[in-house]
Each structure stands twice: as C-alpha cells, then as structure tokens.
Amino acid sequence: MTAVQMRLNAELFGSLQTISSDEGLMKKAVRSLKRIAAQKKAKEDNIMSMAELEDIIRQGDKEIADGNLQPIAIDDLWK
C-alpha cells in the first residue's frame, strides 16, 4: 500500500468515525460507497454506466430534434 493510499484510508475511516453516531448519515455513506463500487465494477466488466447511457440517449434526442435523422428501412432492422 502506497503512502497516498494509506492517507486516503485514514481520511475515509476518520470521516466514517465522525458520522458513525448518526444512522441516517451512515446509511447515506453506505449507499454512496455501494454506488461507487458498482461503477468501478461496471467499468472493469466493460459495462456502460447509467450516466453514460443517459448521455447517449440525450445526444440521440438532440440529433432527432435538430433534424439529423436518417431513415432506416424496416427490412434493415432485421439484418
């Protein structure tokens, strides 16, 4: 473990110690850490995150609204 990792671990556990008496804050911390861990796992598994998917959908919506749309023949959808 590097010095930076040790410092970050100390900061993390220090912050957890500070909020440990408040159940609501601990639940928020756990939810946040689970979300971060899921994002890391998704990147390792090369799975697109929800935020990335939403960005693609927003970009597609913008292109449609701007009229940048190329029609696709129905038969081409099944190829």
OpenMM code with the backbone's topology and positions (N, CA, C; nanometers):
from openmm import Vec3, app, unit

residues = "MET THR ALA VAL GLN MET ARG LEU ASN ALA GLU LEU PHE GLY SER LEU GLN THR ILE SER SER ASP GLU GLY LEU MET LYS LYS ALA VAL ARG SER LEU LYS ARG ILE ALA ALA GLN LYS LYS ALA LYS GLU ASP ASN ILE MET SER MET ALA GLU LEU GLU ASP ILE ILE ARG GLN GLY ASP LYS GLU ILE ALA ASP GLY ASN LEU GLN PRO ILE ALA ILE ASP ASP LEU TRP LYS".split()
positions = [
    Vec3(0.0850, -0.1180, 0.0000),
    Vec3(0.0000, 0.0000, 0.0000),
    Vec3(0.0891, 0.1237, 0.0000),
    Vec3(0.0574, 0.2153, -0.0890),
    Vec3(0.1381, 0.3365, -0.1011),
    Vec3(0.1018, 0.4357, 0.0092),
    Vec3(0.1842, 0.5375, 0.0225),
    Vec3(0.1599, 0.6408, 0.1227),
    Vec3(0.0288, 0.7153, 0.0933),
    Vec3(0.0018, 0.7363, -0.0337),
    Vec3(-0.1220, 0.8060, -0.0722),
    Vec3(-0.2435, 0.7218, -0.0330),
    Vec3(-0.2366, 0.5904, -0.0610),
    Vec3(-0.3474, 0.5023, -0.0241),
    Vec3(-0.3675, 0.4990, 0.1267),
    Vec3(-0.2583, 0.4978, 0.2010),
    Vec3(-0.2690, 0.4970, 0.3473),
    Vec3(-0.3337, 0.6258, 0.3977),
    Vec3(-0.2957, 0.7382, 0.3372),
    Vec3(-0.3542, 0.8669, 0.3777),
    Vec3(-0.5033, 0.8702, 0.3454),
    Vec3(-0.5392, 0.8214, 0.2260),
    Vec3(-0.6806, 0.8187, 0.1875),
    Vec3(-0.7616, 0.7266, 0.2784),
    Vec3(-0.7049, 0.6114, 0.3133),
    Vec3(-0.7733, 0.5213, 0.4065),
    Vec3(-0.7960, 0.5891, 0.5406),
    Vec3(-0.6945, 0.6600, 0.5877),
    Vec3(-0.7070, 0.7303, 0.7156),
    Vec3(-0.8163, 0.8364, 0.7078),
    Vec3(-0.8209, 0.9095, 0.5972),
    Vec3(-0.9258, 1.0113, 0.5790),
    Vec3(-1.0638, 0.9476, 0.5757),
    Vec3(-1.0765, 0.8380, 0.5005),
    Vec3(-1.2042, 0.7693, 0.4887),
    Vec3(-1.2538, 0.7214, 0.6244),
    Vec3(-1.1685, 0.6501, 0.6962),
    Vec3(-1.2113, 0.5974, 0.8253),
    Vec3(-1.2311, 0.7073, 0.9288),
    Vec3(-1.1548, 0.8158, 0.9172),
    Vec3(-1.1761, 0.9299, 1.0063),
    Vec3(-1.3132, 0.9929, 0.9830),
    Vec3(-1.3495, 1.0056, 0.8560),
    Vec3(-1.4808, 1.0618, 0.8234),
    Vec3(-1.5929, 0.9693, 0.8697),
    Vec3(-1.5730, 0.8396, 0.8514),
    Vec3(-1.6742, 0.7437, 0.8982),
    Vec3(-1.6880, 0.7492, 1.0504),
    Vec3(-1.5775, 0.7645, 1.1199),
    Vec3(-1.5812, 0.7761, 1.2669),
    Vec3(-1.6625, 0.8986, 1.3080),
    Vec3(-1.6456, 1.0085, 1.2346),
    Vec3(-1.7158, 1.1328, 1.2664),
    Vec3(-1.8672, 1.1164, 1.2540),
    Vec3(-1.9132, 1.0425, 1.1529),
    Vec3(-2.0574, 1.0296, 1.1306),
    Vec3(-2.1168, 0.9019, 1.1904),
    Vec3(-2.0339, 0.8204, 1.2537),
    Vec3(-2.0787, 0.6884, 1.2995),
    Vec3(-2.1938, 0.6933, 1.3999),
    Vec3(-2.2113, 0.8038, 1.4692),
    Vec3(-2.3200, 0.8120, 1.5680),
    Vec3(-2.4541, 0.8494, 1.5039),
    Vec3(-2.4536, 0.8871, 1.3751),
    Vec3(-2.5754, 0.9281, 1.3067),
    Vec3(-2.6145, 0.8212, 1.2044),
    Vec3(-2.7190, 0.7452, 1.2347),
    Vec3(-2.7601, 0.6335, 1.1485),
    Vec3(-2.7958, 0.6796, 1.0073),
    Vec3(-2.8626, 0.7919, 0.9963),
    Vec3(-2.9021, 0.8445, 0.8654),
    Vec3(-2.7819, 0.8761, 0.7779),
    Vec3(-2.6820, 0.9403, 0.8371),
    Vec3(-2.5613, 0.9730, 0.7609),
    Vec3(-2.4836, 0.8468, 0.7235),
    Vec3(-2.4820, 0.7493, 0.8136),
    Vec3(-2.4133, 0.6231, 0.7823),
    Vec3(-2.4822, 0.5518, 0.6662),
    Vec3(-2.6159, 0.5540, 0.6642),
    Vec3(-2.6884, 0.4916, 0.5532),
    Vec3(-2.6552, 0.5608, 0.4219),
    Vec3(-2.6488, 0.6953, 0.4239),
    Vec3(-2.6130, 0.7702, 0.3035),
    Vec3(-2.4724, 0.7334, 0.2565),
    Vec3(-2.3795, 0.7220, 0.3527),
    Vec3(-2.2414, 0.6876, 0.3188),
    Vec3(-2.2352, 0.5487, 0.2564),
    Vec3(-2.3067, 0.4538, 0.3122),
    Vec3(-2.3068, 0.3175, 0.2599),
    Vec3(-2.3652, 0.3155, 0.1187),
    Vec3(-2.4780, 0.3874, 0.0979),
    Vec3(-2.5380, 0.3922, -0.0362),
    Vec3(-2.4400, 0.4519, -0.1367),
    Vec3(-2.3731, 0.5591, -0.0963),
    Vec3(-2.2773, 0.6235, -0.1875),
    Vec3(-2.1608, 0.5311, -0.2203),
    Vec3(-2.1087, 0.4634, -0.1195),
    Vec3(-1.9971, 0.3726, -0.1431),
    Vec3(-2.0385, 0.2544, -0.2302),
    Vec3(-2.1606, 0.2050, -0.2109),
    Vec3(-2.2095, 0.0958, -0.2951),
    Vec3(-2.2219, 0.1413, -0.4398),
    Vec3(-2.2705, 0.2642, -0.4607),
    Vec3(-2.2843, 0.3180, -0.5957),
    Vec3(-2.1474, 0.3320, -0.6619),
    Vec3(-2.0503, 0.3826, -0.5881),
    Vec3(-1.9148, 0.3991, -0.6411),
    Vec3(-1.8539, 0.2631, -0.6738),
    Vec3(-1.8731, 0.1657, -0.5853),
    Vec3(-1.8202, 0.0306, -0.6090),
    Vec3(-1.8849, -0.0319, -0.7320),
    Vec3(-2.0150, -0.0106, -0.7499),
    Vec3(-2.0853, -0.0649, -0.8666),
    Vec3(-2.0323, -0.0011, -0.9946),
    Vec3(-2.0036, 0.1279, -0.9909),
    Vec3(-1.9482, 0.1966, -1.1081),
    Vec3(-1.8114, 0.1398, -1.1434),
    Vec3(-1.7294, 0.1141, -1.0406),
    Vec3(-1.5967, 0.0573, -1.0645),
    Vec3(-1.6089, -0.0817, -1.1250),
    Vec3(-1.6985, -0.1635, -1.0705),
    Vec3(-1.7174, -0.2992, -1.1216),
    Vec3(-1.7674, -0.2963, -1.2661),
    Vec3(-1.8602, -0.2046, -1.2945),
    Vec3(-1.9129, -0.1931, -1.4303),
    Vec3(-1.8017, -0.1563, -1.5283),
    Vec3(-1.7124, -0.0671, -1.4880),
    Vec3(-1.6011, -0.0298, -1.5758),
    Vec3(-1.5076, -0.1485, -1.5962),
    Vec3(-1.4837, -0.2246, -1.4889),
    Vec3(-1.3970, -0.3419, -1.5000),
    Vec3(-1.4608, -0.4462, -1.5912),
    Vec3(-1.5923, -0.4595, -1.5835),
    Vec3(-1.6649, -0.5561, -1.6658),
    Vec3(-1.6987, -0.4993, -1.8024),
    Vec3(-1.6560, -0.3734, -1.8271),
    Vec3(-1.6811, -0.3039, -1.9528),
    Vec3(-1.8311, -0.2893, -1.9799),
    Vec3(-1.9054, -0.2603, -1.8756),
    Vec3(-2.0489, -0.2360, -1.8868),
    Vec3(-2.0708, -0.0853, -1.8796),
    Vec3(-2.1623, -0.0360, -1.9601),
    Vec3(-2.1913, 0.1062, -1.9642),
    Vec3(-2.2666, 0.1482, -1.8379),
    Vec3(-2.2246, 0.2593, -1.7797),
    Vec3(-2.2943, 0.3095, -1.6618),
    Vec3(-2.4253, 0.3762, -1.7039),
    Vec3(-2.5138, 0.3915, -1.6080),
    Vec3(-2.6426, 0.4549, -1.6353),
    Vec3(-2.6216, 0.5981, -1.6858),
    Vec3(-2.5251, 0.6687, -1.6295),
    Vec3(-2.4981, 0.8065, -1.6725),
    Vec3(-2.4516, 0.8098, -1.8178),
    Vec3(-2.3660, 0.7129, -1.8548),
    Vec3(-2.3195, 0.7076, -1.9941),
    Vec3(-2.4349, 0.6772, -2.0885),
    Vec3(-2.5225, 0.5852, -2.0491),
    Vec3(-2.6387, 0.5509, -2.1312),
    Vec3(-2.7311, 0.6714, -2.1458),
    Vec3(-2.7538, 0.7437, -2.0366),
    Vec3(-2.8388, 0.8627, -2.0428),
    Vec3(-2.7782, 0.9688, -2.1343),
    Vec3(-2.6454, 0.9825, -2.1332),
    Vec3(-2.5793, 1.0774, -2.2234),
    Vec3(-2.6026, 1.0402, -2.3696),
    Vec3(-2.5933, 0.9117, -2.4007),
    Vec3(-2.6168, 0.8662, -2.5383),
    Vec3(-2.7609, 0.8944, -2.5800),
    Vec3(-2.8540, 0.8677, -2.4904),
    Vec3(-2.9959, 0.8917, -2.5210),
    Vec3(-3.0213, 1.0404, -2.5406),
    Vec3(-2.9640, 1.1251, -2.4524),
    Vec3(-2.9806, 1.2703, -2.4663),
    Vec3(-2.9233, 1.3189, -2.5990),
    Vec3(-2.8067, 1.2674, -2.6379),
    Vec3(-2.7456, 1.3065, -2.7644),
    Vec3(-2.8346, 1.2658, -2.8808),
    Vec3(-2.8908, 1.1441, -2.8742),
    Vec3(-2.9821, 1.0988, -2.9791),
    Vec3(-3.1060, 1.1861, -2.9866),
    Vec3(-3.1619, 1.2210, -2.8710),
    Vec3(-3.2790, 1.3094, -2.8684),
    Vec3(-3.2465, 1.4443, -2.9317),
    Vec3(-3.1264, 1.4957, -2.9022),
    Vec3(-3.0857, 1.6248, -2.9575),
    Vec3(-3.0720, 1.6151, -3.1097),
    Vec3(-3.0128, 1.5068, -3.1574),
    Vec3(-2.9968, 1.4901, -3.3022),
    Vec3(-3.1320, 1.4802, -3.3712),
    Vec3(-3.2258, 1.4102, -3.3100),
    Vec3(-3.3610, 1.3997, -3.3668),
    Vec3(-3.4272, 1.5371, -3.3698),
    Vec3(-3.4146, 1.6118, -3.2597),
    Vec3(-3.4752, 1.7450, -3.2520),
    Vec3(-3.4142, 1.8398, -3.3553),
    Vec3(-3.2851, 1.8233, -3.3828),
    Vec3(-3.2172, 1.9083, -3.4816),
    Vec3(-3.2437, 1.8633, -3.6253),
    Vec3(-3.3117, 1.7513, -3.6409),
    Vec3(-3.3435, 1.7020, -3.7742),
    Vec3(-3.2339, 1.6174, -3.8363),
    Vec3(-3.1356, 1.5813, -3.7588),
    Vec3(-3.0262, 1.4968, -3.8089),
    Vec3(-3.0675, 1.3503, -3.7979),
    Vec3(-3.1560, 1.3102, -3.8844),
    Vec3(-3.2144, 1.1773, -3.8757),
    Vec3(-3.2112, 1.1130, -4.0123),
    Vec3(-3.1530, 0.9940, -4.0194),
    Vec3(-3.1519, 0.9203, -4.1443),
    Vec3(-3.2493, 0.8039, -4.1302),
    Vec3(-3.3496, 0.7995, -4.2155),
    Vec3(-3.4468, 0.6906, -4.2064),
    Vec3(-3.3813, 0.5553, -4.2319),
    Vec3(-3.4325, 0.4525, -4.1657),
    Vec3(-3.3838, 0.3168, -4.1831),
    Vec3(-3.5011, 0.2330, -4.2337),
    Vec3(-3.4771, 0.1584, -4.3412),
    Vec3(-3.5817, 0.0703, -4.3941),
    Vec3(-3.6110, -0.0382, -4.2906),
    Vec3(-3.7369, -0.0726, -4.2780),
    Vec3(-3.7781, -0.1726, -4.1792),
    Vec3(-3.7056, -0.3050, -4.1991),
    Vec3(-3.6794, -0.3418, -4.3230),
    Vec3(-3.6086, -0.4669, -4.3515),
    Vec3(-3.4653, -0.4642, -4.2999),
    Vec3(-3.4052, -0.3451, -4.2956),
    Vec3(-3.2673, -0.3324, -4.2478),
    Vec3(-3.2571, -0.3536, -4.0971),
    Vec3(-3.3660, -0.3377, -4.0246),
    Vec3(-3.3632, -0.3572, -3.8805),
    Vec3(-3.3443, -0.5031, -3.8425),
    Vec3(-3.3798, -0.5924, -3.9309),
    Vec3(-3.3752, -0.7355, -3.9007),
    Vec3(-3.2480, -0.8032, -3.9495),
    Vec3(-3.1577, -0.7276, -4.0066),
    Vec3(-3.0334, -0.7848, -4.0592),
    Vec3(-2.9316, -0.8011, -3.9501),
] * unit.nanometer
topology = app.Topology()
chain = topology.addChain("A")
for resn in residues:
    res = topology.addResidue(resn, chain)
    for name in ("N", "CA", "C"):
        topology.addAtom(name, app.Element.getBySymbol(name[0]), res)
